[in-house]
Amino acid sequence: MLEPLRDQPAVAMPVFGSVLGSMRGARALWILAPLAAPGAPAGLLSGRLGIVPAVVLLAAMTLVAAWGFWRSIPWKALTELAREAPFVEMSLPPEGLFFAGANVYFKLPDADAGWAKARLREAGRLQLRAQRRVWLLGPDEKGRRFLQLPGVLWPHRLKAVPDLPDGAVRQDPVEQRILPPEADEVLLAHRRWIVRGIRSLFGAVVVVLLLLGTGQVVVFLEDPARDSFGILLWLVYSIVLVVLGAGAAKGMLKPLPRGKWTEMVAVPHAPPLIGVSGLSTITCRVQWGNGWWSDVVLSKVDPALAANIWGTHRLWVLGEPFRGATTFAGVPGHAVLGRVRFN
């Protein structure tokens, strides 16, 4: 699996430096987009229906942007720390891991630092419970720390707390072994999170389009001659957006293959490319069981999947791969999943 490099700056980890550079711009895009997107309709509504609808729309988008900023990783601070300090591996003792809801707690290596607190999704908690290993980065001059799980590229903010909260439950060690995809609890939990995210995003898009459409229809009924082009433009925009979004997401909503994991030798053609959305693209050649080679393409996938392929020259496919097919790839026992197309 993908692991940070020991005794080297964190940015030396494969693909991690590219993620830091890309996500600083991506964070600005995802936070500022909710404020910029309603600008045109807000101006239209304020002129036609008064200032109240425009204020309500901009206030709602401001709350969305503020929530995104609060939940986001401080990428600038993380980048500066990653250029100077290495990741440090830490193994957790059998009695040293506690869960309280979505928060995990373990003792920090510093004698006077107390307990570490990090908020992880279900897949991350299951992976940590089985592996009981983490990679720590920091602290910096402001005391900020970050946590990274083995094989997973995304960092998590870490906070030092003096004591465990009431109700924290100790997590006993569990057996760690490769299971079929349909029994891999970490993979299934990660898959559920992806599906919920896609459905929530589409639900939000539908709500926003309906609200904007309602405003356009009201303006259209008031002055059809002047605003008929606006309603037509909105319809075209909404159709294109929904079609493109459905085409990109429908593959991830398909059922996961069952039976086994197939490990294949993979030789990347070039380092992974990471777009402004934070997703990655990588192409490579893979070796089949009979010795033949063919090309595969992973487009718009989790950078952790591309980084694992780039760093290990291994491609883990769910089920039995076939030439010309598109299926799922990941890393057994890790919160990593994406689509791979075999040429």
C-alpha positions in Angstrom: 0.0 0.0 0.0 1.0 3.7 -0.2 3.0 4.9 2.7 4.8 8.2 3.5 8.5 8.2 3.1 10.4 8.0 6.4 12.8 10.8 7.4 11.9 12.9 4.4 9.6 16.0 4.1 6.0 15.0 3.7 5.7 16.4 0.2 8.1 13.7 -1.0 5.3 11.2 -0.6 4.1 10.2 -4.1 1.3 12.5 -5.4 0.9 14.2 -2.0 2.7 17.4 -3.1 0.4 17.6 -6.1 -2.7 17.2 -4.0 -1.5 20.0 -1.7 -1.0 22.4 -4.6 -4.3 21.4 -6.3 -6.5 21.5 -3.3 -5.5 25.0 -2.2 -7.1 26.2 -5.5 -9.9 23.7 -5.3 -10.8 24.9 -1.8 -11.1 28.5 -3.1 -13.3 27.3 -6.0 -15.7 25.3 -3.8 -16.0 28.0 -1.2 -16.3 31.0 -3.5 -18.6 29.3 -6.1 -21.7 29.4 -3.8 -21.1 33.2 -3.5 -20.4 33.8 -7.2 -23.1 31.5 -8.7 -26.2 33.4 -7.4 -24.9 36.8 -8.5 -26.7 37.0 -11.8 -30.1 35.6 -10.6 -29.8 37.7 -7.4 -29.4 40.9 -9.5 -32.3 39.9 -11.7 -34.6 39.1 -8.7 -33.7 42.3 -6.9 -34.7 44.3 -10.0 -37.9 42.4 -10.7 -39.2 41.2 -7.3 -37.5 43.5 -4.8 -34.5 43.2 -2.6 -35.8 40.5 -0.3 -35.4 37.4 -2.6 -31.9 38.5 -3.5 -30.9 39.0 0.1 -32.3 35.6 1.1 -30.5 33.8 -1.8 -27.1 35.5 -1.0 -27.5 34.8 2.7 -28.2 31.1 2.0 -25.1 30.8 -0.2 -23.0 32.7 2.4 -23.9 30.1 5.0 -22.9 27.3 2.5 -19.6 29.0 1.9 -19.0 29.5 5.7 -19.7 25.9 6.4 -17.3 24.8 3.6 -14.6 27.0 5.0 -15.1 25.7 8.6 -15.0 22.0 7.5 -12.1 22.4 5.1 -8.5 21.6 5.8 -6.2 24.6 6.3 -4.2 23.7 3.1 -1.8 26.6 3.4 -0.7 25.7 6.9 -0.5 22.0 5.9 1.6 22.8 2.8 4.1 24.9 4.8 4.4 22.2 7.4 4.7 19.4 4.8 7.6 21.1 3.1 9.7 21.1 6.3 8.6 18.2 8.5 8.3 14.5 7.8 5.4 12.2 8.6 6.0 10.2 11.8 4.6 6.7 12.1 2.8 5.8 15.3 1.5 2.4 16.4 -1.4 2.3 18.8 -1.3 -0.1 21.8 -4.1 -2.6 22.2 -5.7 -0.5 24.9 -4.9 2.9 23.4 -7.8 3.6 20.9 -11.2 5.0 21.9 -14.2 6.0 19.8 -16.9 8.6 20.8 -19.3 9.0 17.9 -17.3 10.0 14.8 -14.3 11.1 16.9 -11.3 8.9 17.6 -9.0 9.4 20.5 -5.5 8.0 21.2 -2.5 9.1 23.3 0.0 11.5 21.6 3.7 10.6 21.7 4.5 13.8 23.5 4.4 13.2 27.3 2.6 16.5 28.0 0.3 16.7 25.0 -2.5 14.5 26.3 -4.9 12.8 23.9 -5.3 13.3 20.2 -8.8 13.9 18.8 -9.6 13.4 15.1 -13.0 13.2 13.3 -13.1 10.3 10.9 -15.8 8.8 8.7 -17.0 5.3 9.3 -14.6 3.8 6.8 -11.6 5.6 8.4 -12.6 4.4 11.9 -12.9 0.8 10.8 -9.6 1.0 9.0 -7.9 2.5 12.1 -9.4 -0.1 14.4 -8.0 -2.9 12.3 -4.5 -1.4 11.4 -3.9 0.6 14.6 -1.3 2.6 12.8 -1.3 6.3 11.9 1.1 8.8 10.4 1.4 12.2 12.2 2.5 15.5 10.9 3.3 18.4 13.2 2.8 20.3 15.4 3.7 23.6 13.8 4.3 26.9 15.6 0.6 27.2 16.3 0.2 23.7 17.5 -1.6 22.4 14.5 -1.3 18.7 13.8 -2.5 16.4 11.0 -3.2 12.7 10.7 -3.0 10.4 7.7 -4.1 6.8 7.5 -2.0 4.2 5.7 -2.9 3.9 2.0 -5.2 7.0 2.1 -4.0 10.3 0.8 -6.4 12.8 2.5 -5.1 14.3 5.8 -7.3 15.0 8.8 -7.0 17.7 11.3 -5.8 16.6 14.7 -6.5 18.3 18.0 -4.9 17.8 21.4 -7.3 17.4 24.3 -6.4 16.9 28.0 -8.8 14.0 28.7 -11.1 11.5 27.1 -14.8 12.6 26.9 -17.5 10.8 28.9 -18.8 7.8 26.9 -15.7 7.1 24.9 -15.5 3.4 24.2 -12.2 1.5 24.0 -11.7 -0.4 20.7 -10.2 -3.8 21.1 -8.0 -5.1 18.3 -9.6 -7.1 15.4 -8.1 -9.5 13.0 -6.7 -7.9 9.8 -6.9 -10.0 6.6 -7.9 -9.6 3.0 -11.6 -10.4 2.5 -13.8 -10.6 -0.6 -15.2 -7.2 -1.7 -18.7 -8.0 -0.4 -17.3 -8.7 3.1 -14.7 -5.8 3.2 -16.3 -3.6 5.9 -14.0 -0.6 5.2 -14.7 -0.8 1.4 -18.5 -1.1 2.0 -18.5 1.9 4.4 -16.5 4.0 2.0 -18.9 3.0 -0.8 -21.9 4.1 1.2 -20.3 7.4 1.9 -19.7 8.0 -1.8 -23.3 7.0 -2.7 -24.7 9.4 -0.1 -22.5 12.2 -1.3 -23.6 11.7 -4.9 -27.2 11.6 -4.0 -26.9 14.7 -1.7 -25.1 16.6 -4.4 -27.8 15.8 -7.0 -30.5 16.7 -4.6 -28.9 20.1 -3.9 -28.5 20.7 -7.6 -32.2 19.9 -8.3 -33.3 22.2 -5.5 -31.2 25.1 -6.7 -32.4 24.6 -10.3 -36.0 24.5 -9.2 -35.6 27.7 -7.2 -33.8 29.5 -10.0 -36.4 28.2 -12.5 -39.3 29.4 -10.3 -37.7 32.9 -10.3 -37.3 32.8 -14.0 -40.8 31.7 -14.6 -42.2 34.5 -12.4 -40.1 37.1 -14.4 -41.2 35.4 -17.7 -44.9 35.8 -16.8 -44.4 39.4 -16.0 -42.6 40.3 -19.2 -42.5 37.4 -21.8 -41.0 39.4 -24.6 -38.0 40.6 -22.6 -37.1 37.4 -20.7 -38.0 34.5 -23.0 -34.3 34.0 -23.8 -33.5 33.8 -20.1 -35.9 30.9 -19.5 -34.6 29.1 -22.6 -31.0 29.5 -21.5 -31.9 28.2 -18.0 -33.5 25.1 -19.5 -30.5 24.4 -21.7 -28.1 24.9 -18.8 -30.1 22.7 -16.5 -30.4 19.9 -19.0 -26.6 19.9 -19.9 -25.7 20.0 -16.2 -27.9 17.1 -15.2 -26.8 15.0 -18.2 -23.1 15.6 -17.6 -23.5 15.0 -13.8 -25.5 11.8 -14.4 -22.9 10.5 -16.9 -20.1 11.1 -14.4 -21.8 9.6 -11.4 -23.8 6.6 -12.8 -20.7 4.4 -12.9 -20.0 4.9 -9.2 -23.6 3.9 -8.4 -23.3 0.5 -10.0 -23.2 -2.6 -7.8 -19.7 -3.7 -6.7 -18.3 -6.9 -8.2 -18.2 -9.9 -5.8 -16.0 -12.9 -5.3 -12.4 -11.8 -4.9 -9.7 -9.2 -5.4 -7.5 -9.5 -8.5 -3.9 -8.1 -8.1 -2.3 -6.9 -11.4 1.1 -5.5 -12.2 0.6 -1.9 -13.4 3.2 0.4 -15.0 2.1 4.0 -15.2 2.8 6.0 -18.4 3.2 9.3 -16.4 2.5 10.7 -13.0 -1.2 11.2 -12.1 -2.8 14.4 -13.1 -5.0 16.2 -10.5 -7.7 18.6 -11.6 -9.3 21.5 -9.9 -12.1 19.2 -8.6 -9.5 17.3 -6.6 -10.0 14.1 -8.6 -7.1 12.4 -10.5 -6.4 10.7 -13.8 -3.8 8.1 -14.5 -3.1 5.7 -17.4 -0.9 2.7 -17.2 -0.2 -0.7 -18.7 -1.2 -3.8 -16.8 0.0 -7.4 -17.1 -2.6 -10.2 -17.4 -2.3 -13.7 -16.0 -1.2 -15.1 -19.4 1.6 -12.5 -19.7 -0.1 -10.2 -22.1 -0.1 -6.4 -21.5 -2.8 -3.8 -22.2 -3.6 -0.2 -21.3 -6.0 0.9 -18.6 -7.4 4.4 -17.8 -8.6 5.7 -14.5 -10.3 9.0 -15.0 -11.6 11.3 -12.3 -10.8 9.0 -9.4 -9.7 9.4 -5.8 -6.0 10.6 -5.9 -5.3 8.0 -3.3 -6.1 5.3 -5.8 -3.8 6.9 -8.4 -1.1 7.4 -5.8 -1.2 3.8 -4.7 -0.8 2.6 -8.4 2.0 5.2 -9.0 3.8 4.2 -5.7 3.4 0.5 -5.7 2.9 -0.5 -9.4 0.0 -2.6 -8.3 -3.7 -2.4 -9.4 -6.2 -4.1 -7.2 -9.4 -4.9 -9.2 -12.7 -6.0 -7.6 -13.8 -9.3 -9.1 -12.4 -10.7 -12.3 -11.3 -8.1 -14.9 -12.1 -8.4 -18.6 -10.6 -6.6 -21.6 -12.8 -3.8 -22.8 -14.7 -3.6 -19.6 -15.1 -0.9 -17.0 -15.1 -2.0 -13.4 -14.0 -1.0 -9.9 -10.6 -0.8 -8.4 -9.4 0.0 -4.9 -7.1 -1.2 -2.1 -8.3 -4.1 0.2 -9.2 -2.9 3.6 -8.8 0.8 2.8 -11.1 3.7 2.1 -10.0 3.8 -1.6 -12.3 3.2 -4.6 -12.6 4.3 -8.2 -13.5 3.2 -11.7 -11.0 1.6 -14.1 -11.4 1.1 -17.9 -9.6 -1.7 -19.6 -8.7 -1.0 -23.3 
